[in-house]
Amino acid sequence: MCSVCEGAMLLAASGLLDGHFATTHWAFLGCFPSIAPKVKVAEGHPRFVLDRNRLTGGGISAGLDEALMLITLLGGTELAREVQQNTQYYPDPPVHSAIPPTPKQCPIPGVKPSGVKQ
């Protein structure tokens, strides 16, 4: 099972991430306690997290790293290397910044910090 970015909120809301370590876009990390308190939020803003048969990714660009992990799991390391070469995925961004602190409020409309929907 795999999701990228805030797609993890769908898996979490359905209970499919209960008891699993997971990640999502940094702006949505604060939603896990309200939507699915049984999800274990991975520390350190990893680009992707593999916990047993659950693979979750951070923001959409992190999905590229996550996709290579998924290809590795399904087709092996050599296939993932071929995909990396064919897509010319060798990140070297022209700028560098840091992930800001996780917002205290969940940006999903209707979700209160207590987990009670409006």
N, C-alpha and C positions, 0 to 999 in steps of 0.2 A: 504494500500500500504506500502511496507516494503523494505528497502535496508540495507545492511551492508557494511562498509568500503567505498571504492571509488565507489561502486554501486550507491551511492547518486549522483554521477556525471551524470549517465545516466538519472536518474529521473529529475535532475536539467536541463540538456540539452534539455529534452523534454517538459519543462515547468510545469511538475507535482509537483514541489516544490515551484512554484511562490507563494509568500505571506505566506509561511509556515516557521516556525522555523525548522532548520535541523542541523545535524552534519554529519561528516564523519571522516576518519582517519586524524589526525592532519596535516600530510604532504599535504593534499589536500584541507584544509580549504580555502587557498588563491585562489583556483580555482573558488569558487562560484562567486565572483564579475565579473570575466571574462566570465564565461560560462552562468551564470544565476543571473544577478544582483538583481532580485526580490526575491531571497531566503534570508530569515532572518537567519543569522548564529547564532546558540545558543552560548552563552558565557560560558566560563569556562571548555571547553573540556568535556562535559558530555559523559558518555558511550553510552547513547541512548537518543533520543528525541522523544516524542510523541506529535504531534500537530494535533489535530482533527483526521483525518483518515490517517495520514502520520507518519510512524515510521522509523526513520533513526538511524543507529548505527555508532559508531566510528570504531576503528581498529577491526580486525577479532575476537580477544578475547572478545571485548566488545559485539560482536554478541551473546555470551552466555547469558549475562544479557538481551540483547534485545530479545532473543528467549524466555526467561522466561516471559518477559512482553507480548510478542505476545501470548503465551500460556495462560497467565492470561486473556487477552482480549477475546480470543476465547473460552476458556474452564473453566475459573475461577481460583481463587487463590489456591484452594485445588489441582487441577490438576497440576498447576505450582509447587506446593510444592512436589508432587509425582515425577514429572520429575526431580526436583532438587535432591531429594533423590536417585532416580534410576540412575542418572548420576554421583552421588557423587560429585556434584559441590559445593564445599565449598572452594573458593579460599584462598590460603595462600602461595603466591609466596616466593621462597627462596631469592629473591633479591627485592629491591625497587628502583625505579628511578622516574624521573619526565618527563612530556611531554615537549619537547623543544619548543621554540617559533615557530609559524607558519612561514614556509618559505615565502619569498616575491615573489618568482617565482612559478607559477603553474607547477608541474612536468609532466603534460600531454603534450606530444609533439604536437607542432603546436598551442598552446594557448599562446598568448601574454598577458601581464598584462592589456592591454587596452581592451581585449576581441576580438581583431581582429585576426583571424586565419592566420597563415603564409601560 
